[in-house]
Amino acid sequence: MSPKESSVDSKSKKELKPLKITCTSTDCENGLHCFRVTKKMIENNAQGHCRSCGVSLVDWNRFRKLDLQDVAHTFAMLKLEMIRHHFWHLQIDPKAVKHARRKGKIGMRAAAENRSRKSVGPAEPSFDGRQTPKSGNSLFYAQHATATCCRKCIQEWHGVPVGKELTNDEVNYFTELLMLFVNERLPQLTEDGEKLPRK
């Protein structure tokens, strides 16, 4: 590679900026949609369709059975939405990985149940829509990836209405989804956790 080519290559790398992905981002040409409903979609009875291209890909009745035996289908459907796909593939930050390694699978399961019960379990959680940060804990990634990050996403995807406290069965289901994500993305976790330096 010539010095000129190297200079051009390093310049183009510097110009690349992280994609700003929001809950309503789409890239329909590449199969990444947004199923968040709008008022117009409700008026046109188009709930469940992509808000950008109008395609209907999710079998909502099947998805909303909350069936762990059908979790491969559940995850495949979630990955059709751009924001979910993003969190399924986003590299988990080092702080979150270390946190999970310290806790291990047993500690992470307890934390996942606690997050499901306290952050989204109440009928009307405070700061709904803002209670799940985007980094710092692998469970945050898991909640965004599985649409269990806020009550609006839970209603849109899982069919559990806002204003209704989650049942124990629903909390258990969401806990399992979070742990399936954690186990897939962090397969190196031990059962009981590891002793790691704080820094």
Phi, psi and chi 1 to 4 in degrees:
 res  aa     phi    psi   chi1   chi2   chi3   chi4
   1 MET       -  130.1 -177.9 -178.7  -73.2      -
   2 SER   -74.7  159.3   72.4      -      -      -
   3 PRO   -57.6  -35.2  -23.3   30.1      -      -
   4 LYS   -65.0  -45.4 -173.8  177.0 -179.9 -178.3
   5 GLU   -63.5  -40.2  -72.4  173.2  -39.8      -
   6 SER   -62.0  -40.7  176.6      -      -      -
   7 SER   -64.4  -42.0  171.0      -      -      -
   8 VAL   -65.0  -42.9  169.4      -      -      -
   9 ASP   -63.4  -44.3 -172.0   46.9      -      -
  10 SER   -68.9  -33.0   65.7      -      -      -
  11 LYS   -65.6  -42.9 -174.9  179.6  176.6 -173.0
  12 SER   -67.3  -32.3   64.9      -      -      -
  13 LYS   -66.1  -38.6  -77.5 -177.4 -178.3  174.5
  14 LYS   -67.3  -30.6  -73.0  178.3 -173.4  172.6
  15 GLU   -77.6  -18.7  -70.2  173.0    2.2      -
  16 LEU   -68.6  127.9  -71.7  175.9      -      -
  17 LYS  -115.9  150.2  -67.2  179.5 -177.8  172.8
  18 PRO   -60.0  143.0  -10.1   17.0      -      -
  19 LEU   -67.7  136.3  -66.9  172.6      -      -
  20 LYS   -92.5  104.9 -177.9  167.7  175.9  152.9
  21 ILE  -105.6  129.3  -54.6 -121.7      -      -
  22 THR  -118.7  176.6   67.7      -      -      -
  23 CYS   -62.9  -19.4  -68.6      -      -      -
  24 THR  -110.9   10.3   56.2      -      -      -
  25 SER   -67.1  148.0  -64.5      -      -      -
  26 THR  -141.5  156.2   59.1      -      -      -
  27 ASP  -147.1   67.9 -177.2    3.3      -      -
  28 CYS   -58.7  -34.9  -60.1      -      -      -
  29 GLU   -60.3  -27.4  -71.9 -178.4    9.3      -
  30 ASN  -104.8   18.7  -70.7  -55.7      -      -
  31 GLY    76.8   22.5      -      -      -      -
  32 LEU  -117.3  113.6  -61.3  173.0      -      -
  33 HIS  -115.6 -175.5  -55.0  -83.5      -      -
  34 CYS  -139.0  121.6  174.6      -      -      -
  35 PHE  -102.7   10.9  -58.9  105.1      -      -
  36 ARG   -66.6  127.4  178.4  164.5  -80.5 -168.8
  37 VAL   -77.1  147.0   72.7      -      -      -
  38 THR  -114.2  167.3   64.9      -      -      -
  39 LYS   -60.2  -40.2  -72.9 -179.1 -177.4  177.1
  40 LYS   -63.8  -39.1 -170.9  172.5 -178.1 -177.8
  41 MET   -62.9  -39.6  -70.7  168.0   71.7      -
  42 ILE   -64.6  -44.6  -66.2  169.6      -      -
  43 GLU   -59.9  -36.1  -70.5  167.1    7.8      -
  44 ASN   -93.3   10.0  -64.8  -30.7      -      -
  45 ASN    53.0   45.1 -160.7   25.6      -      -
  46 ALA  -114.5   26.0      -      -      -      -
  47 GLN   -59.6  142.8  -62.4   96.7  -43.7      -
  48 GLY    90.9   -6.4      -      -      -      -
  49 HIS   -95.3  159.9  -65.2 -112.6      -      -
  50 CYS   -66.7  132.5  173.4      -      -      -
  51 ARG   -70.6  -16.7   68.1 -171.1  -68.6  155.2
  52 SER   -95.6  -51.0  -67.4      -      -      -
  53 CYS  -107.5  -11.3   70.6      -      -      -
  54 GLY    83.9   -0.2      -      -      -      -
  55 VAL   -67.5  146.7   71.0      -      -      -
  56 SER  -116.0  109.3  177.0      -      -      -
  57 LEU  -116.8  -22.0  -61.4  171.1      -      -
  58 VAL   -96.3  130.2 -179.9      -      -      -
  59 ASP   -83.5   91.7  178.2  -15.8      -      -
  60 TRP   -64.6  -35.1  -66.0  100.5      -      -
  61 ASN   -62.7  -42.4  -71.3  -30.5      -      -
  62 ARG   -67.3  -45.7  178.8  177.9  174.4 -176.8
  63 PHE   -60.2  -42.5 -172.1   95.3      -      -
  64 ARG   -82.4    8.5  -70.2  174.4  177.1  162.6
  65 LYS   -73.8  -12.6  -73.8 -176.9  179.1  175.0
  66 LEU    52.3   51.9  -51.0 -174.2      -      -
  67 ASP  -105.6  111.3 -178.3    3.6      -      -
  68 LEU   -66.0  -21.1  -73.5  170.4      -      -
  69 GLN   -69.8  -16.9  -58.8  -58.6  -46.0      -
  70 ASP  -112.5   26.0 -158.6   21.4      -      -
  71 VAL   -67.5  -28.7   77.7      -      -      -
  72 ALA   -61.7  -41.9      -      -      -      -
  73 HIS   -66.9  -42.9  175.2  -94.9      -      -
  74 THR   -55.7  -49.2  -62.6      -      -      -
  75 PHE   -67.4  -37.3  -73.4  167.8      -      -
  76 ALA   -62.4  -40.0      -      -      -      -
  77 MET   -68.8  -42.4  -65.5  -60.1   98.2      -
  78 LEU   -58.6  -38.3  -74.8  161.4      -      -
  79 LYS   -71.2   -6.8  -69.6  173.6 -172.6  176.2
  80 LEU   -77.2  -17.9  -67.0  172.5      -      -
  81 GLU   -94.0  132.3 -171.1  161.9   58.8      -
  82 MET   -56.6  -46.0 -171.4  167.5 -174.5      -
  83 ILE   -63.7  -38.9 -172.0   70.5      -      -
  84 ARG   -67.4  -47.7  -47.2  -65.6  158.8 -149.2
  85 HIS   -55.3  -42.4 -176.6  -85.9      -      -
  86 HIS   -57.1  -48.7  174.1   70.2      -      -
  87 PHE   -74.3  -24.7  -82.2   97.6      -      -
  88 TRP   -68.6  -27.3  -89.9  102.6      -      -
  89 HIS  -112.9   -8.1  -63.5   90.7      -      -
  90 LEU   -67.9  136.4 -176.8   63.9      -      -
  91 GLN   -66.1  129.7 -176.1  173.6  -14.7      -
  92 ILE   -75.2  131.8  -63.1  173.1      -      -
  93 ASP   -66.6  152.2   66.5  -89.2      -      -
  94 PRO   -55.8  -38.3  -24.3   32.4      -      -
  95 LYS   -61.2  -42.4  177.7 -176.3  174.4 -173.3
  96 ALA   -67.9  -38.7      -      -      -      -
  97 VAL   -64.5  -45.4  172.2      -      -      -
  98 LYS   -62.0  -42.5 -152.1  175.4 -132.7 -170.6
  99 HIS   -58.1  -46.3  171.8  -97.3      -      -
 100 ALA   -66.6  -39.8      -      -      -      -
 101 ARG   -64.1  -37.2  -73.5  178.8   58.8 -160.7
 102 ARG   -64.5  -43.1  -86.2 -162.6 -158.4   96.1
 103 LYS   -74.1  -37.8  -77.1 -165.8  167.4  -66.2
 104 GLY    73.2  176.6      -      -      -      -
 105 LYS   -62.7  -38.8  -68.8  179.3 -177.3  178.1
 106 ILE   -66.7  -47.4  -66.8  170.4      -      -
 107 GLY   -65.5  -36.4      -      -      -      -
 108 MET   -68.0  -36.4  -73.4  -58.3  -71.0      -
 109 ARG   -64.0  -43.9  176.5  171.5  -63.7  -76.4
 110 ALA   -62.0  -41.5      -      -      -      -
 111 ALA   -67.4  -37.1      -      -      -      -
 112 ALA   -65.7  -41.1      -      -      -      -
 113 GLU   -65.4  -41.4 -167.7  -89.7  -19.6      -
 114 ASN   -62.9  -44.5 -171.3   51.4      -      -
 115 ARG   -62.3  -44.3  -79.2  -89.3  -28.2  143.1
 116 SER   -63.6  -40.4  -63.9      -      -      -
 117 ARG   -75.2  -42.4 -167.3  170.0  -61.0  -75.5
 118 LYS   -94.2  -38.0  -67.7 -172.0  176.7  171.6
 119 SER   -82.0  -32.4   78.7      -      -      -
 120 VAL  -127.0   -3.2  -66.4      -      -      -
 121 GLY   -70.0  -38.4      -      -      -      -
 122 PRO   -63.5  155.9  -22.2   32.8      -      -
 123 ALA   -58.1  -40.3      -      -      -      -
 124 GLU  -138.6   82.0  -66.4  178.5    8.4      -
 125 PRO   -64.1  147.5   -7.2   16.0      -      -
 126 SER   -70.5  148.8   56.7      -      -      -
 127 PHE    56.2   35.2  -54.9  112.9      -      -
 128 ASP   -58.5  132.2 -165.6   37.7      -      -
 129 GLY    98.6  -13.7      -      -      -      -
 130 ARG  -127.1    6.9  -67.1  177.9  -71.2  154.3
 131 GLN   -83.3   -7.9   71.3  -96.2   55.3      -
 132 THR  -117.5  104.8  -55.3      -      -      -
 133 PRO   -61.9  172.8  -20.8   32.5      -      -
 134 LYS  -101.8   -4.6  -67.0 -167.1  168.7  128.6
 135 SER  -158.1  172.7   63.2      -      -      -
 136 GLY   101.4  -17.1      -      -      -      -
 137 ASN  -154.6  129.7 -174.5  -34.3      -      -
 138 SER   -62.0  -24.0   57.7      -      -      -
 139 LEU   -68.4  -28.2  -67.3  175.5      -      -
 140 PHE   -65.0  -44.6  -59.6  157.1      -      -
 141 TYR   -59.3  -44.8  -67.5   78.8      -      -
 142 ALA   -62.1  -41.4      -      -      -      -
 143 GLN   -65.5  -42.3  -76.0 -174.7  -79.4      -
 144 HIS   -66.7  -40.2  -70.0  -65.1      -      -
 145 ALA   -65.9  -32.7      -      -      -      -
 146 THR  -103.2    9.3   59.4      -      -      -
 147 ALA    57.8   40.3      -      -      -      -
 148 THR  -121.0   26.8   58.9      -      -      -
 149 CYS   -85.6  -25.1   44.8      -      -      -
 150 CYS  -156.7  167.5   68.6      -      -      -
 151 ARG   -68.9  -30.1  -69.0  -53.2  -61.6  -96.4
 152 LYS   -64.2  -45.1 -173.3  166.3 -171.9  176.6
 153 CYS   -66.9  -38.2  -72.0      -      -      -
 154 ILE   -62.5  -42.3  -72.4  172.7      -      -
 155 GLN   -64.7  -48.0  178.4  172.5  -82.6      -
 156 GLU   -59.5  -46.1  -64.3 -102.8  -19.8      -
 157 TRP   -92.5  -51.1  -86.2   94.5      -      -
 158 HIS   -93.6   -7.0  -57.9  -77.4      -      -
 159 GLY    77.2   13.6      -      -      -      -
 160 VAL   -93.2  114.7 -180.0      -      -      -
 161 PRO   -65.4  146.2   12.6  -15.6      -      -
 162 VAL   -62.0  145.2  172.9      -      -      -
 163 GLY    91.8    4.8      -      -      -      -
 164 LYS  -125.5  123.3  171.4 -164.7  166.8  -67.8
 165 GLU   -61.4  139.5 -174.5  173.9  -14.8      -
 166 LEU   -66.1  140.6  -64.5 -175.9      -      -
 167 THR   -78.2  167.0   66.0      -      -      -
 168 ASN   -59.9  -39.2  -76.6  -27.4      -      -
 169 ASP   -62.5  -41.1  -75.0  -14.3      -      -
 170 GLU   -67.7  -42.6  -71.3  160.2  -11.9      -
 171 VAL   -59.9  -44.5  167.6      -      -      -
 172 ASN   -63.6  -40.5  -68.4  -21.9      -      -
 173 TYR   -62.9  -47.4  175.8   74.3      -      -
 174 PHE   -66.4  -36.1  -64.2  144.5      -      -
 175 THR   -60.0  -43.5  -60.8      -      -      -
 176 GLU   -64.5  -40.3  -71.1  -56.6  -41.1      -
 177 LEU   -59.8  -45.1  -68.0 -173.6      -      -
 178 LEU   -61.4  -42.4  -61.2 -177.6      -      -
 179 MET   -71.0  -33.3  -75.6  -50.6  -61.8      -
 180 LEU   -63.9  -39.8  -72.8  166.4      -      -
 181 PHE   -62.2  -50.7  174.3   95.3      -      -
 182 VAL   -58.9  -44.7  167.9      -      -      -
 183 ASN   -65.1  -35.2  -70.1  -24.7      -      -
 184 GLU   -72.9  -43.3 -179.2  174.3  -39.4      -
 185 ARG   -84.0  -25.1  -63.6  -64.6  -49.3  -80.3
 186 LEU  -128.2   65.8  -60.1  173.2      -      -
 187 PRO   -67.0  -12.7   24.7  -32.5      -      -
 188 GLN   -79.7   -4.7   73.2  -86.9   31.3      -
 189 LEU   -64.1  138.9  -64.1 -171.4      -      -
 190 THR   -87.8  168.7   62.7      -      -      -
 191 GLU   -64.6  -49.4  -76.2  -62.0  -49.0      -
 192 ASP   -99.8   -1.5  -63.4  -44.6      -      -
 193 GLY    91.0  169.5      -      -      -      -
 194 GLU  -122.5  153.9  -53.3  169.9   57.5      -
 195 LYS   -87.8  116.4  -71.8 -174.3  178.2  177.3
 196 LEU  -126.2  149.0  -63.7  171.3      -      -
 197 PRO   -62.8  148.7   17.7  -26.4      -      -
 198 ARG   -68.5  -27.7  -74.8  -73.8  163.7 -167.0
 199 LYS  -103.5      -  -69.5 -174.8 -179.7  179.3
